[in-house]
Amino acid sequence: MTSKPRVAIFGPNPMVEITIEQLTSDGGDDIHVHPAGQGVWVARMAAELGAEPILCGFCGGESGVVLRGLLEELPIELRLVETAQATGTYIHDRRDGERRPVAQSVSMPPSRHEVDELFSVACAAAIDADALVVCNPFPSETLPLEIYGSLVADVRANGTPALVDLSSPRLDSALEGEPDLVKINDWELAAFVYGPVDTPERMREAADRLLKKGAAAAIVTRAGEPALAVRDGRAWELTPPHFDRGSREGCGDSMMGALAASIAAGHDWEESLRLGAAAGAANFLRHGLGTGARAVVEELAPRVELRELD
């Protein structure tokens, strides 16, 4: 029996999400409580597509007790580091169809000892895995910048490919470790190059700069527009099926989860691109973040258009 590919995920700050929706037309409320955060959403899609995710992050306080219970219901292996700081929580009101923030508490920065513990836990998990995904912290300034480059470099030195989904300056640190793949959106790319990426020429030039700085490949997403992928001096335009109505929240994280699962399983570059784009499209069709059924993703994948650019 073939074992499932394993994907380690450095997702420092999983959170508790509380969403209020309208249950009935006469005003009844439906309240949902879910685990949330970039690392959670990446892990959820990776698991849906057949991988075994290992989520490495912080957990603490009363909200951390709730979070741990929610995460244990998911098909995800947990490597959580207990912290003195409470896990972040946010509440959204979606009773009118739009997601509106009501309240939010964020986790305060961890201690140096807690950071060291998470780094060692993530590094050990990644060395024993088939791929590593490195996600942003939240808030963004809570971890020392050098941790990203060190984690990528140490893991790659042991033969595990590293995929990063980070914004600057964390991205700049990770590039020093020479990641195998950078997934980034267009406004994050603009921040990386300190300039506009509003034309195909500027975007290609900015994406190529990621490769010059250390990335082996890069994917630039552009909301509803086709994505750009670059690797080995070649470029592709990646166009998923178009849908007019849906939710973009979590589409990029679903894409990264699918990319990680596909790369960990040894699939080729173009197959991984198609599966990633299809997972993002499947998430768009749902209210949930980082969600989408495997059957839907696999059915959408052949409809993804992949065109090599001159």
C-alpha positions in Angstrom: 0.0 0.0 0.0 1.4 3.4 -1.1 1.7 5.9 1.8 0.3 9.4 1.3 2.6 12.3 0.6 3.4 14.3 3.7 3.2 18.2 3.7 4.7 20.1 6.6 3.1 23.6 7.0 4.7 26.4 9.0 1.5 28.3 9.9 2.5 30.2 13.0 -0.9 31.7 14.0 -3.9 29.5 13.5 -7.0 31.4 14.7 -10.6 30.8 15.8 -13.2 32.1 13.4 -16.8 32.9 14.4 -19.2 33.7 11.6 -22.8 34.9 12.0 -25.2 34.0 9.2 -28.9 34.4 8.7 -30.7 31.1 9.3 -34.2 32.1 8.4 -35.9 34.9 6.6 -37.5 36.1 9.8 -34.1 37.0 11.3 -32.9 33.9 13.0 -29.1 33.6 13.4 -26.8 30.7 12.5 -23.4 30.9 14.2 -20.4 28.9 12.9 -17.1 28.3 14.8 -14.2 27.1 12.7 -10.4 27.0 12.8 -8.9 29.6 10.5 -5.7 31.2 9.3 -3.5 30.8 6.3 -1.8 27.6 7.5 -5.1 26.0 8.4 -6.6 26.7 4.9 -3.5 25.4 3.2 -3.6 22.2 5.3 -7.3 21.7 4.7 -6.9 21.7 0.9 -3.8 19.6 1.0 -5.6 17.0 3.0 -8.6 17.1 0.7 -6.3 16.2 -2.2 -4.8 13.2 -0.6 -1.8 14.5 1.3 -1.1 14.2 5.0 -0.6 17.7 6.4 1.4 18.5 9.5 0.4 21.9 10.9 3.1 23.6 13.0 2.0 26.7 14.9 1.3 28.4 18.2 -1.6 27.8 20.5 -2.4 29.4 23.8 -5.0 30.8 26.3 -8.7 30.1 26.5 -9.1 30.6 22.7 -6.3 28.1 22.2 -8.3 25.4 24.0 -11.2 26.0 21.6 -8.8 26.1 18.6 -7.1 22.8 19.5 -10.5 21.0 19.8 -11.5 22.4 16.4 -8.3 21.4 14.7 -8.5 17.9 16.1 -11.7 17.4 14.1 -9.7 17.9 10.8 -7.6 15.2 9.1 -4.4 17.1 10.0 -1.5 16.1 12.2 -0.8 18.8 14.8 2.5 20.0 16.1 1.3 22.9 18.2 3.6 24.9 20.5 1.9 26.1 23.7 2.4 29.8 24.3 1.7 32.3 27.1 -0.2 34.4 24.6 -3.8 33.7 23.7 -4.6 32.5 20.2 -6.2 35.1 18.0 -10.0 35.1 17.3 -12.2 37.1 14.9 -15.9 37.5 14.5 -17.6 38.2 11.1 -21.2 39.0 10.3 -22.4 37.6 7.0 -26.1 37.9 7.5 -26.5 40.3 4.6 -24.4 38.2 2.2 -21.2 40.3 2.7 -18.4 39.4 5.2 -18.3 42.2 7.7 -15.8 42.3 10.6 -17.4 42.7 14.1 -14.5 42.1 16.5 -11.0 40.7 16.4 -8.3 39.9 18.9 -4.8 39.0 17.7 -2.0 37.0 19.4 0.8 39.0 20.9 4.4 38.2 19.9 5.7 34.9 21.4 8.8 34.7 23.5 12.2 33.8 22.0 12.1 30.4 23.6 8.6 29.8 22.0 9.9 30.9 18.6 12.9 28.6 18.9 10.6 25.7 19.8 8.3 26.3 16.8 11.3 26.6 14.5 12.7 23.2 15.7 9.3 21.5 15.5 8.7 22.8 12.0 12.2 21.9 10.8 11.9 18.3 12.2 8.5 17.8 10.6 9.6 19.2 7.3 12.7 17.0 7.1 10.5 14.0 7.5 8.0 15.3 4.9 7.8 15.5 1.1 7.3 19.2 1.0 7.2 22.3 3.3 4.9 25.3 3.0 5.9 28.5 4.8 3.1 30.9 5.6 2.9 34.4 7.0 2.4 35.1 10.7 -0.5 37.2 11.9 0.1 40.0 12.9 2.9 40.2 10.4 5.6 41.5 12.7 5.4 38.9 15.4 8.4 36.7 14.4 12.0 37.6 13.7 12.7 37.9 10.0 15.7 35.6 9.9 13.5 32.6 10.8 12.1 32.4 7.3 15.4 32.2 5.4 16.9 29.8 8.0 13.9 27.5 7.8 13.9 27.3 4.0 17.6 26.8 3.9 17.8 24.1 6.6 14.9 22.1 5.2 16.2 22.3 1.6 19.6 21.2 2.8 18.0 18.0 3.9 16.3 17.3 0.5 12.7 18.6 1.2 11.4 21.1 -1.3 10.2 24.4 0.2 7.2 26.4 -1.0 6.6 29.9 0.4 3.6 32.1 0.4 4.9 35.2 2.1 4.8 39.0 1.8 7.9 41.3 2.2 10.0 41.6 4.2 9.4 38.0 5.2 9.7 37.0 1.5 13.0 38.7 1.2 14.4 36.6 4.1 12.9 33.4 2.6 14.6 34.0 -0.8 18.0 33.9 0.9 17.2 30.2 1.5 16.5 29.7 -2.2 12.9 28.2 -2.1 11.7 25.9 -4.8 8.5 27.9 -5.3 7.2 31.3 -4.4 3.4 32.0 -4.7 2.5 35.6 -4.5 -0.3 38.0 -5.5 0.2 41.0 -7.7 0.1 43.7 -5.0 2.6 41.7 -2.8 4.8 41.5 -5.9 4.6 45.3 -6.4 5.6 45.7 -2.7 8.6 43.4 -3.3 9.9 45.3 -6.3 8.9 48.8 -4.9 7.1 49.6 -8.1 4.0 48.9 -10.3 3.3 45.6 -12.0 0.4 46.9 -14.0 1.6 45.7 -17.5 2.5 42.3 -18.7 6.1 43.4 -19.2 6.4 44.9 -15.7 4.9 41.8 -14.2 7.2 39.4 -16.1 10.2 41.5 -15.1 9.1 41.5 -11.4 8.5 37.8 -11.4 11.9 37.2 -13.0 13.4 39.2 -10.2 12.1 36.6 -7.7 14.1 34.0 -9.6 17.2 36.1 -9.7 16.9 36.6 -5.9 16.8 32.8 -5.2 13.4 31.3 -6.1 13.5 28.3 -8.5 9.9 29.1 -9.7 7.2 31.6 -9.0 3.5 32.0 -9.5 1.8 35.4 -9.4 -2.0 35.4 -8.9 -4.1 38.4 -9.9 -7.6 37.9 -8.4 -9.9 37.2 -11.3 -7.3 37.7 -14.0 -5.0 34.9 -15.3 -2.0 34.0 -13.1 1.6 34.1 -14.3 4.0 31.3 -13.7 7.7 31.4 -14.4 10.4 28.7 -14.2 13.7 27.9 -15.9 13.5 31.0 -18.2 10.0 30.0 -19.4 6.6 31.6 -18.6 3.0 30.4 -18.6 -0.4 32.1 -18.4 -2.7 30.2 -16.1 -6.4 30.7 -16.5 -8.9 28.8 -14.3 -12.6 28.4 -15.2 -14.5 31.8 -14.9 -17.3 32.2 -12.3 -19.2 35.4 -11.8 -20.3 34.9 -8.2 -18.4 33.5 -5.3 -15.9 34.3 -2.6 -12.2 35.1 -3.2 -11.2 34.7 0.5 -8.9 31.6 0.8 -8.6 31.0 -2.9 -4.8 31.6 -2.8 -4.4 29.4 0.2 -6.4 26.6 -1.5 -4.2 27.0 -4.5 -1.1 26.6 -2.3 -2.5 23.6 -0.5 -3.1 21.9 -3.9 0.3 22.8 -5.2 1.9 21.4 -2.1 0.0 18.2 -2.3 0.7 17.8 -6.0 4.5 18.5 -5.7 4.8 16.3 -2.6 3.2 13.5 -4.7 5.8 13.9 -7.4 3.5 15.3 -10.1 5.0 17.3 -12.9 5.0 21.1 -13.1 2.1 21.6 -15.5 -0.1 19.1 -13.7 0.6 20.9 -10.4 -0.3 24.3 -11.9 -3.6 23.0 -13.2 -4.5 21.4 -9.9 -3.6 24.5 -8.0 -5.7 26.8 -10.2 -8.6 24.3 -10.1 -8.5 24.3 -6.2 -8.6 28.1 -6.1 -11.6 28.0 -8.4 -13.3 25.3 -6.3 -12.8 27.5 -3.2 -14.3 30.5 -5.0 -17.6 28.6 -5.4 -17.9 28.0 -1.6 -18.3 30.3 1.4 -15.7 28.4 3.4 -12.0 29.3 3.4 -9.6 26.7 2.1 -12.4 24.4 1.2 -13.4 22.5 -1.9 -14.3 18.9 -2.6 -11.6 16.7 -4.3 -14.1 15.6 -6.9 -14.8 19.2 -7.9 -11.2 20.1 -8.0 -10.3 17.2 -10.2 -13.3 17.9 -12.5 -12.2 21.5 -12.9 -8.5 20.8 -13.5 -8.9 19.8 -17.2 -10.8 23.1 -17.8 -7.8 25.1 -16.6 -6.1 26.8 -19.6 -2.3 26.7 -19.5 -0.6 28.7 -22.3 3.1 29.1 -22.6 4.1 32.7 -23.3 6.7 33.8 -25.8 
